Amino acid sequence: MFWAQLFLILFVGLVQGPGAYAQEVSNSQAGNKPSGALVGSIEYADVKESESNPQLQSLEDLRRWVASVDKIAVDGGKGVPEELTPADLSYLSVAYLYCVAQRGTCPFVLDTILDSDLETSLSNGVAGCSTMKRFWKEWLRSALDERAKFLLSVSNGLKLAAFNSQERPRYVQCSNTVAELMAQHNNLGSRFGGGGTSRSSLSSFKQFLEELHTSKVDIYQEIGVSHGQGN
């Protein structure tokens, strides 16, 4: 029941079609922006001490998490990546939206989350996707689908609407996706390992996180959402 409701909420905005989405984005560009929407590069108030900077701490946690997912992928795909805290999931959801606003659909973020759940499932022999479920709960709680409509140009808004309609269901219905991937034993050899296809997504995600680390951008202010909701 929960996942049926989740799926419905995530896609209710898409049933009107890309044209309606483009109109909403056009309205936002005409001046109907939500309060708190900001543009430009906004840096951390304190960029040196992760102990006093929850964003920086979550960013470092995510970098270690992706490194653990990558190591398991190289070793064959069986293992349990590091655990993400609620604050980390909050940061991850906002980072994904920030990536979408800056680059496009950013499927490598969702693929990395999916790989982490697939690795855990292969390790314990039971299909599941707890990290992806937690990610979508945070995404919904922060109303980031609505926020996305005010951050994108019309053309990028249409691309995202198409991605959400055609590709995102496999990430939302992640339990089924993980089960299907586990059943495809022959394909797992090409997905994991030193030359596996998962390395491309992981490399892109690592690069993205490194850019966030270098630029020290305050993604919460950039996106225009309250900071530290996962704490």
Residue frames as qw, qx, qy, qz and C-alpha x, y, z in Angstrom:
[[0.000, 0.885, 0.465, 0.000, 0.00, 0.00, 0.00],
 [0.322, -0.767, 0.085, 0.549, 2.81, 2.41, 0.90],
 [0.353, -0.218, 0.565, 0.714, 4.56, 2.00, -2.44],
 [0.213, 0.600, 0.683, 0.357, 1.33, 2.35, -4.38],
 [0.119, -0.938, -0.275, 0.174, 0.73, 5.65, -2.59],
 [0.408, -0.601, 0.303, 0.617, 4.33, 6.72, -3.08],
 [0.386, 0.140, 0.666, 0.622, 4.22, 5.94, -6.77],
 [0.107, 0.789, 0.576, 0.188, 0.95, 7.88, -7.14],
 [0.233, -0.900, -0.092, 0.356, 2.30, 10.95, -5.34],
 [0.448, -0.416, 0.437, 0.660, 5.53, 11.00, -7.33],
 [0.240, 0.119, 0.695, 0.667, 3.80, 10.87, -10.67],
 [0.162, 0.737, 0.615, -0.227, 0.59, 12.78, -10.11],
 [0.024, 0.781, -0.086, -0.618, 2.25, 15.89, -11.53],
 [0.172, -0.299, 0.730, 0.591, 3.17, 14.07, -14.72],
 [0.377, 0.424, 0.823, 0.029, -0.24, 12.93, -15.89],
 [0.278, 0.840, 0.197, -0.422, -0.93, 16.39, -17.31],
 [0.778, 0.493, 0.194, 0.338, 1.91, 15.88, -19.75],
 [0.579, -0.086, 0.030, 0.810, 5.08, 17.85, -20.61],
 [0.083, 0.600, 0.306, 0.735, 3.04, 20.79, -21.93],
 [0.498, -0.808, -0.249, -0.193, 1.53, 21.46, -18.52],
 [0.748, -0.417, -0.059, 0.512, 4.95, 21.12, -16.93],
 [0.450, 0.241, 0.185, 0.839, 6.41, 23.63, -19.37],
 [0.159, -0.756, -0.303, -0.557, 3.59, 26.06, -18.62],
 [0.649, -0.729, -0.185, 0.115, 4.30, 25.85, -14.88],
 [0.674, -0.201, 0.074, 0.707, 7.98, 26.52, -15.50],
 [0.233, 0.504, 0.291, 0.779, 7.08, 29.44, -17.78],
 [0.384, -0.831, -0.291, -0.277, 4.92, 30.88, -15.02],
 [0.709, -0.573, -0.076, 0.405, 7.79, 30.64, -12.58],
 [0.543, 0.073, 0.199, 0.812, 10.07, 32.44, -15.01],
 [0.003, -0.694, -0.340, -0.634, 7.47, 35.20, -15.26],
 [0.071, -0.513, 0.364, -0.774, 7.94, 35.92, -11.58],
 [0.799, -0.400, -0.054, -0.446, 5.86, 33.35, -9.72],
 [0.550, 0.299, -0.716, 0.310, 8.83, 31.88, -7.87],
 [0.704, -0.580, -0.408, 0.030, 8.52, 30.39, -4.40],
 [0.249, -0.909, 0.274, -0.190, 10.08, 32.23, -1.52],
 [0.694, -0.522, 0.480, 0.127, 13.65, 31.17, -0.85],
 [0.845, 0.396, 0.238, 0.268, 14.56, 30.36, -4.47],
 [0.231, -0.840, 0.283, 0.402, 18.07, 31.67, -5.06],
 [0.814, 0.551, -0.017, 0.184, 20.48, 31.82, -7.94],
 [0.171, 0.830, -0.462, 0.263, 24.25, 32.10, -8.12],
 [0.713, 0.087, -0.622, 0.311, 26.94, 30.40, -6.09],
 [0.489, -0.739, 0.147, -0.440, 26.40, 30.52, -2.34],
 [0.514, 0.326, -0.728, 0.315, 29.21, 29.16, -0.22],
 [0.658, -0.461, -0.562, 0.198, 29.19, 27.60, 3.22],
 [0.263, -0.925, 0.080, -0.262, 29.37, 30.02, 6.11],
 [0.452, -0.656, 0.604, -0.016, 32.02, 27.75, 7.64],
 [0.828, 0.432, -0.309, -0.182, 33.91, 25.54, 5.21],
 [0.258, 0.579, -0.732, 0.249, 36.74, 24.26, 7.42],
 [0.210, -0.193, 0.837, -0.467, 35.16, 22.42, 10.34],
 [0.445, -0.169, -0.761, -0.441, 32.88, 19.53, 9.43],
 [0.245, -0.300, -0.810, 0.441, 31.96, 19.17, 13.11],
 [0.096, 0.497, 0.359, -0.784, 30.21, 22.57, 13.03],
 [0.376, 0.367, -0.364, -0.769, 29.00, 22.29, 9.44],
 [0.710, 0.124, 0.642, -0.261, 26.33, 19.60, 8.93],
 [0.714, 0.653, -0.054, -0.247, 26.41, 20.04, 5.14],
 [0.265, 0.696, -0.667, 0.000, 30.13, 19.44, 4.96],
 [0.427, -0.271, 0.828, -0.245, 29.82, 16.44, 7.25],
 [0.781, 0.339, 0.441, -0.284, 27.10, 14.90, 5.07],
 [0.581, 0.734, -0.307, -0.172, 29.14, 15.58, 1.95],
 [0.014, 0.569, -0.817, 0.089, 32.10, 13.75, 3.47],
 [0.615, -0.009, 0.727, -0.305, 29.80, 10.89, 4.49],
 [0.776, 0.544, 0.148, -0.283, 28.50, 10.64, 0.93],
 [0.377, 0.726, -0.569, -0.087, 32.01, 10.58, -0.50],
 [0.231, -0.356, 0.888, -0.177, 32.90, 7.67, 1.78],
 [0.711, 0.239, 0.544, -0.375, 29.62, 5.94, 0.95],
 [0.706, 0.650, -0.139, -0.246, 30.19, 6.17, -2.82],
 [0.158, 0.633, -0.757, 0.022, 33.76, 4.94, -2.34],
 [0.449, -0.148, 0.840, -0.266, 32.42, 1.89, -0.47],
 [0.766, 0.454, 0.301, -0.340, 29.81, 1.22, -3.18],
 [0.516, 0.730, -0.417, -0.166, 32.56, 1.47, -5.81],
 [0.099, -0.501, 0.853, -0.105, 34.89, -0.89, -3.97],
 [0.630, 0.092, 0.715, -0.290, 32.15, -3.50, -3.64],
 [0.714, 0.624, 0.037, -0.316, 31.31, -3.09, -7.33],
 [0.321, 0.692, -0.642, -0.078, 34.93, -3.70, -8.32],
 [0.232, -0.322, 0.891, -0.219, 35.06, -6.76, -6.04],
 [0.080, -0.123, -0.951, -0.271, 32.07, -8.35, -7.79],
 [0.377, -0.370, -0.328, -0.783, 28.99, -6.66, -6.35],
 [0.693, -0.485, -0.531, -0.056, 28.42, -8.49, -3.07],
 [0.412, -0.037, -0.454, 0.789, 28.78, -6.45, 0.09],
 [0.197, -0.837, -0.504, 0.079, 27.13, -3.89, 2.34],
 [0.315, 0.573, -0.040, 0.755, 28.07, -0.23, 1.74],
 [0.172, -0.061, -0.513, 0.839, 28.41, 2.24, 4.58],
 [0.050, -0.694, -0.711, 0.106, 25.16, 3.38, 6.19],
 [0.098, 0.423, 0.134, 0.891, 23.78, 6.84, 5.45],
 [0.055, -0.329, -0.625, 0.706, 22.32, 8.90, 8.29],
 [0.205, 0.785, 0.577, -0.088, 19.01, 10.80, 7.98],
 [0.043, -0.847, 0.110, 0.518, 21.02, 14.00, 7.54],
 [0.274, -0.291, 0.722, 0.565, 23.00, 12.33, 4.75],
 [0.284, 0.457, 0.811, 0.230, 19.79, 11.31, 2.97],
 [0.098, 0.892, 0.298, -0.325, 18.49, 14.86, 3.27],
 [0.129, -0.695, 0.413, 0.574, 21.71, 16.16, 1.71],
 [0.335, -0.014, 0.840, 0.428, 21.61, 13.47, -0.98],
 [0.297, 0.675, 0.675, 0.020, 18.07, 14.38, -2.04],
 [0.067, 0.931, 0.045, -0.357, 18.91, 18.09, -2.28],
 [0.278, -0.517, 0.611, 0.531, 22.19, 17.30, -4.05],
 [0.409, 0.285, 0.809, 0.312, 20.27, 15.30, -6.66],
 [0.234, 0.869, 0.429, -0.071, 17.93, 18.23, -7.31],
 [0.140, -0.839, 0.256, 0.458, 20.90, 20.60, -7.45],
 [0.390, -0.201, 0.754, 0.489, 22.52, 18.30, -10.02],
 [0.366, 0.580, 0.709, 0.165, 19.31, 18.20, -12.08],
 [0.092, 0.947, 0.185, -0.246, 19.14, 22.00, -12.03],
 [0.193, -0.758, 0.441, 0.441, 22.78, 22.32, -13.07],
 [0.169, -0.349, 0.831, 0.398, 23.29, 19.39, -15.48],
 [0.554, 0.051, -0.588, -0.588, 20.04, 17.75, -16.51],
 [0.838, -0.282, -0.268, -0.382, 18.48, 14.48, -15.40],
 [0.092, -0.600, 0.720, -0.336, 21.59, 13.11, -13.59],
 [0.918, -0.112, -0.248, -0.288, 20.61, 9.41, -13.72],
 [0.576, 0.315, -0.653, 0.378, 24.02, 8.46, -12.30],
 [0.255, -0.360, 0.531, -0.724, 22.82, 9.56, -8.85],
 [0.832, -0.076, 0.151, -0.529, 19.85, 7.19, -8.92],
 [0.853, 0.284, -0.437, -0.012, 21.93, 4.41, -10.49],
 [0.259, 0.421, -0.697, 0.520, 24.45, 4.65, -7.66],
 [0.526, -0.234, 0.465, -0.672, 21.71, 4.40, -5.04],
 [0.918, 0.125, -0.097, -0.363, 20.27, 1.42, -6.90],
 [0.666, 0.394, -0.602, 0.198, 23.68, -0.25, -7.09],
 [0.082, -0.404, 0.680, -0.606, 24.15, 0.18, -3.35],
 [0.736, -0.082, 0.349, -0.574, 20.86, -1.60, -2.69],
 [0.886, 0.308, -0.301, -0.174, 21.63, -4.29, -5.26],
 [0.383, 0.469, -0.714, 0.351, 25.00, -4.97, -3.61],
 [0.367, -0.271, 0.631, -0.628, 23.35, -5.34, -0.21],
 [0.857, 0.110, 0.105, -0.492, 20.67, -7.60, -1.67],
 [0.768, 0.398, -0.501, 0.004, 23.25, -9.81, -3.38],
 [0.119, 0.453, -0.739, 0.484, 25.13, -10.03, -0.08],
 [0.401, -0.094, 0.696, -0.588, 22.19, -11.19, 2.03],
 [0.042, 0.112, 0.951, 0.286, 20.27, -12.99, -0.71],
 [0.107, 0.670, 0.694, -0.240, 17.06, -10.98, -0.26],
 [0.244, 0.493, 0.352, 0.758, 15.90, -8.34, -2.73],
 [0.247, -0.806, -0.423, 0.331, 15.42, -4.97, -1.09],
 [0.382, 0.526, 0.114, 0.751, 16.09, -1.27, -1.56],
 [0.408, -0.719, -0.440, 0.350, 16.11, 0.44, 1.81],
 [0.333, -0.343, 0.077, 0.875, 18.42, 3.26, 0.75],
 [0.001, 0.247, 0.546, 0.801, 16.34, 4.13, -2.29],
 [0.315, -0.676, -0.651, -0.141, 13.15, 4.04, -0.23],
 [0.412, -0.640, -0.275, 0.588, 14.65, 6.40, 2.32],
 [0.248, -0.092, 0.310, 0.913, 15.81, 8.68, -0.48],
 [0.127, -0.443, -0.607, -0.648, 12.32, 8.95, -1.99],
 [0.387, -0.712, -0.561, 0.167, 10.74, 9.52, 1.42],
 [0.355, -0.507, -0.065, 0.782, 13.08, 12.46, 1.95],
 [0.122, 0.111, 0.502, 0.849, 12.41, 13.70, -1.58],
 [0.237, -0.611, -0.660, -0.368, 8.66, 13.65, -0.98],
 [0.429, -0.678, -0.445, 0.399, 8.88, 15.16, 2.49],
 [0.290, -0.450, 0.080, 0.841, 10.85, 18.11, 1.15],
 [0.490, 0.754, 0.357, -0.252, 8.49, 18.55, -1.86],
 [0.318, -0.493, 0.486, 0.648, 11.45, 18.56, -4.24],
 [0.380, 0.413, 0.719, 0.410, 9.37, 17.69, -7.31],
 [0.070, 0.927, 0.369, -0.021, 7.56, 20.99, -6.86],
 [0.315, -0.791, 0.217, 0.477, 10.81, 22.83, -6.26],
 [0.529, -0.047, 0.622, 0.576, 12.27, 21.41, -9.49],
 [0.338, 0.717, 0.561, 0.241, 9.57, 23.11, -11.55],
 [0.048, -0.992, -0.077, 0.087, 10.81, 26.52, -10.44],
 [0.499, -0.638, 0.416, 0.413, 14.49, 25.84, -11.01],
 [0.560, 0.041, 0.676, 0.477, 14.56, 24.67, -14.62],
 [0.203, 0.311, -0.353, -0.859, 14.24, 26.29, -17.99],
 [0.785, 0.255, 0.093, -0.557, 11.34, 25.20, -20.19],
 [0.685, 0.435, -0.565, -0.151, 13.55, 22.91, -22.30],
 [0.181, 0.294, -0.866, 0.361, 15.20, 21.30, -19.27],
 [0.524, -0.014, 0.518, -0.676, 11.83, 21.02, -17.59],
 [0.828, 0.293, -0.165, -0.448, 10.51, 19.06, -20.55],
 [0.527, 0.395, -0.747, 0.088, 13.54, 16.75, -20.48],
 [0.110, -0.200, 0.803, -0.550, 13.04, 16.08, -16.79],
 [0.700, 0.111, 0.265, -0.654, 9.32, 15.45, -17.26],
 [0.791, 0.345, -0.431, -0.264, 10.14, 12.90, -19.97],
 [0.319, 0.342, -0.827, 0.312, 12.74, 11.22, -17.74],
 [0.347, -0.116, 0.646, -0.670, 10.35, 11.10, -14.80],
 [0.788, 0.202, 0.065, -0.577, 7.65, 9.57, -16.97],
 [0.827, 0.385, -0.384, -0.146, 9.77, 7.03, -18.84],
 [0.567, 0.360, -0.650, 0.355, 12.75, 6.19, -16.62],
 [0.181, -0.447, 0.538, -0.691, 12.01, 7.12, -13.02],
 [0.850, -0.237, -0.051, -0.468, 9.40, 4.40, -12.37],
 [0.861, 0.110, -0.466, 0.172, 12.12, 1.74, -12.20],
 [0.288, 0.296, -0.545, 0.730, 13.83, 3.69, -9.41],
 [0.498, -0.319, 0.208, -0.780, 10.58, 4.40, -7.56],
 [0.951, -0.100, -0.017, -0.293, 9.47, 0.75, -7.79],
 [0.139, 0.705, -0.691, 0.078, 12.95, -0.24, -6.67],
 [0.635, -0.239, 0.699, -0.226, 12.07, -3.52, -4.97],
 [0.855, 0.422, 0.279, -0.115, 10.89, -4.97, -8.27],
 [0.471, 0.814, -0.340, 0.021, 13.90, -3.56, -10.08],
 [0.206, -0.618, 0.743, -0.153, 16.39, -5.07, -7.62],
 [0.767, 0.001, 0.613, -0.192, 14.60, -8.44, -7.79],
 [0.781, 0.616, 0.065, -0.080, 14.74, -8.38, -11.59],
 [0.264, 0.804, -0.525, 0.089, 18.44, -7.51, -11.57],
 [0.463, -0.442, 0.745, -0.187, 19.21, -10.28, -9.10],
 [0.843, 0.231, 0.458, -0.161, 17.45, -12.74, -11.40],
 [0.660, 0.738, -0.138, 0.010, 19.64, -11.69, -14.33],
 [0.777, -0.489, 0.268, 0.291, 22.71, -13.59, -13.24],
 [0.733, 0.296, 0.293, 0.537, 24.40, -13.34, -16.62],
 [0.198, 0.850, 0.124, 0.472, 24.12, -9.54, -16.68],
 [0.547, -0.834, 0.035, 0.069, 25.61, -9.04, -13.23],
 [0.787, -0.154, 0.229, 0.552, 29.04, -9.98, -14.55],
 [0.399, 0.503, 0.262, 0.721, 28.90, -7.07, -16.97],
 [0.256, -0.890, -0.198, -0.320, 27.46, -4.70, -14.35],
 [0.566, -0.789, 0.236, 0.028, 30.08, -5.30, -11.66],
 [0.865, 0.008, 0.175, 0.469, 33.81, -5.96, -11.69],
 [0.400, -0.437, 0.158, 0.790, 36.70, -3.76, -12.73],
 [0.030, -0.031, 0.515, 0.856, 35.22, -3.08, -16.16],
 [0.076, 0.534, 0.836, -0.100, 31.55, -3.24, -15.18],
 [0.063, 0.628, 0.418, 0.654, 28.98, -0.77, -16.44],
 [0.440, -0.818, -0.360, 0.088, 28.30, 0.45, -12.89],
 [0.592, -0.283, -0.018, 0.754, 31.73, 2.09, -12.82],
 [0.197, 0.429, 0.328, 0.818, 30.58, 4.80, -15.22],
 [0.372, -0.778, -0.346, -0.371, 27.77, 5.99, -12.92],
 [0.705, -0.593, -0.181, 0.344, 29.98, 5.74, -9.86],
 [0.543, 0.013, 0.111, 0.832, 32.72, 7.74, -11.56],
 [0.005, -0.595, -0.320, -0.737, 30.26, 10.47, -12.54],
 [0.546, -0.768, -0.305, -0.139, 28.87, 10.62, -9.01],
 [0.713, -0.377, -0.095, 0.583, 32.35, 10.80, -7.50],
 [0.365, 0.249, 0.191, 0.877, 33.23, 13.66, -9.82],
 [0.240, -0.718, -0.358, -0.546, 30.03, 15.51, -8.93],
 [0.663, -0.701, -0.232, 0.122, 30.69, 15.18, -5.20],
 [0.650, -0.147, 0.020, 0.745, 34.27, 16.32, -5.70],
 [0.146, 0.494, 0.259, 0.817, 32.99, 19.43, -7.45],
 [0.468, -0.781, -0.297, -0.289, 30.67, 20.14, -4.52],
 [0.752, -0.483, -0.130, 0.429, 33.61, 19.68, -2.17],
 [0.522, 0.081, 0.132, 0.839, 35.82, 22.04, -4.17],
 [0.013, -0.558, -0.305, -0.772, 33.22, 24.74, -4.78],
 [0.144, -0.191, -0.672, 0.701, 31.88, 24.61, -1.21],
 [0.297, -0.287, -0.352, -0.840, 28.47, 25.56, -2.54],
 [0.308, 0.092, 0.689, -0.650, 25.55, 25.71, -0.10],
 [0.110, -0.164, -0.835, -0.513, 23.14, 23.51, -2.02],
 [0.059, -0.587, -0.755, 0.286, 20.25, 24.08, 0.39],
 [0.049, 0.670, 0.118, -0.731, 20.31, 27.81, -0.25],
 [0.025, 0.231, -0.649, -0.724, 20.88, 27.28, -3.96],
 [0.126, -0.316, -0.895, -0.290, 17.80, 25.10, -4.17],
 [0.308, -0.347, 0.010, -0.886, 15.82, 27.22, -1.75],
 [0.751, -0.387, -0.499, -0.191, 14.88, 24.64, 0.88],
 [0.537, -0.776, 0.225, -0.243, 15.32, 24.56, 4.63],
 [0.380, 0.549, -0.717, 0.201, 18.72, 23.34, 5.76],
 [0.005, -0.266, 0.866, -0.423, 19.27, 20.26, 7.86],
 [0.731, -0.135, -0.078, -0.664, 15.82, 18.72, 7.49],
 [0.825, 0.042, -0.562, -0.043, 17.27, 15.27, 7.95],
 [0.216, 0.310, -0.683, 0.625, 18.71, 16.07, 11.36]]
